[in-house]
């Protein structure tokens, strides 16, 4: 399933402050979008995609927002653009963010994310969109974030990204 959101979805909407009283990832996943999509936490399934407009993750540097979304099991967030700090926090934990044209994608469209060929395939609408994912994002996504990457590969492996 695809979860459709508009422009300027801020971190306070993703994990609202009044519910954000824990660092437990599972509890954070349970409050994701609670005020604007209360059904999200109970219905999201592993492998689902979040589709959004511009400036996803704007607002405060709330690290709980990407943690909550990753813990729900979503495969990736595909948006027209991302707020810089949300992008960085997501990169740190290995949450896959993809910048792409998202106009016209519907919640019930059957999407295939082909990372090998850098394509977002909409099987329902019979369209393909070329996506660009930085090498570092893919590597950290596969490794589970920067800490896991460094534990596995050591500090000198950061030269892989230059």
C-alpha positions in Angstrom: 0.0 0.0 0.0 1.0 3.6 -0.6 0.4 6.2 2.1 -0.2 9.6 0.3 0.8 12.8 2.0 1.0 16.4 0.6 3.6 19.1 0.9 5.3 20.4 4.0 4.7 17.3 6.3 6.7 18.4 9.3 8.3 16.3 12.0 5.7 17.5 14.6 3.0 15.9 12.5 5.0 12.6 12.1 5.7 12.3 15.9 3.6 14.9 17.7 5.3 16.4 20.8 2.6 15.6 23.2 2.9 11.9 22.4 6.6 12.0 22.0 7.6 11.0 25.5 9.8 8.0 24.8 12.8 6.8 22.9 11.4 3.3 22.4 11.2 2.8 18.6 8.1 0.6 18.8 6.2 3.1 20.9 7.3 5.9 18.5 6.0 3.8 15.5 2.7 3.6 17.3 2.2 7.4 17.3 3.4 8.1 13.8 0.9 10.4 12.1 -1.6 9.9 15.0 -3.1 13.3 14.6 -3.6 13.4 10.8 -3.8 9.7 9.9 -4.8 7.9 13.1 -5.2 4.6 11.2 -1.6 4.7 10.0 0.1 2.9 12.9 -2.4 0.1 13.0 -2.6 -0.5 9.2 0.9 0.2 7.9 2.6 -3.0 6.7 6.2 -3.9 6.1 7.1 -2.9 2.6 4.6 -0.1 2.3 5.7 3.2 0.7 5.1 6.8 1.8 4.5 9.1 -1.1 4.6 12.8 -0.5 5.0 16.2 -2.1 7.6 18.8 -1.4 9.6 19.5 1.8 8.8 16.2 3.6 10.2 16.2 7.2 10.4 20.0 7.6 10.3 21.5 11.1 12.3 20.7 14.1 15.2 18.3 14.2 13.1 15.6 15.7 15.1 12.4 15.3 12.1 10.4 16.5 10.3 11.1 13.2 12.5 9.0 10.9 13.0 6.4 13.7 9.2 6.0 14.0 8.8 5.6 10.3 11.6 3.1 9.9 10.2 1.1 12.7 6.8 0.8 11.1 8.5 -1.2 8.4 7.9 1.1 5.4 10.3 0.4 2.6 10.9 4.0 1.5 9.6 7.5 1.5 9.3 8.9 -2.0 8.8 12.7 -2.2 9.5 15.6 -4.5 11.9 17.0 -1.9 13.0 16.5 1.7 14.0 18.9 4.5 17.7 18.7 4.9 17.8 17.7 8.6 15.2 15.0 8.1 17.2 13.7 5.2 20.4 13.6 7.3 18.6 11.9 10.3 17.2 9.3 7.9 20.6 8.7 6.3 22.0 8.1 9.8 19.6 5.3 10.5 19.3 3.8 7.0 15.8 5.0 6.2 15.5 5.1 2.4 14.5 8.4 0.9 13.9 8.9 -2.8 13.4 12.1 -4.6 11.0 11.7 -7.5 8.0 13.2 -9.3 5.0 12.0 -7.2 2.1 13.7 -8.8 -0.7 11.4 -9.8 0.3 8.4 -7.6 -2.7 7.0 -5.8 -2.9 5.0 -2.6 -4.1 1.9 -4.4 -1.6 2.0 -7.3 0.7 -1.0 -7.4 4.2 0.3 -7.3 7.4 -1.5 -7.8 10.6 0.1 -6.5 13.4 -1.2 -8.7 16.6 -0.1 -7.0 18.9 -2.1 -9.4 17.6 -0.1 -12.4 16.7 3.1 -10.5 13.1 3.0 -11.5 9.8 3.6 -9.8 7.3 1.5 -11.8 3.6 2.2 -11.4 2.0 -1.1 -12.7 -1.5 0.3 -12.3 -0.9 3.4 -14.4 1.7 1.6 -16.6 4.3 4.3 -16.1 8.0 4.3 -15.2 9.9 7.1 -13.5 13.6 7.3 -13.4 14.9 7.9 -9.8 18.2 8.9 -8.6 19.5 7.6 -5.3 22.9 8.7 -4.1 25.4 5.9 -3.7 25.8 6.7 0.0 22.1 6.5 0.6 21.8 3.0 -1.0 24.9 1.8 0.9 23.7 3.1 4.3 20.1 1.8 3.6 21.5 -1.7 3.0 23.9 -1.5 6.0 21.1 -0.2 8.4 22.5 3.2 8.9 25.9 4.9 9.5 26.6 3.4 12.9 26.1 -0.2 11.5 28.2 0.8 8.4 31.1 2.0 10.6 30.9 -1.1 12.9 31.1 -3.3 9.9 33.5 -1.4 7.7 35.5 0.9 10.0 36.1 4.6 9.7 38.5 4.4 6.8 35.6 2.9 4.7 34.1 6.4 4.5 36.4 7.0 1.6 33.9 4.8 -0.4 31.7 7.8 -0.6 34.1 10.3 -2.0 
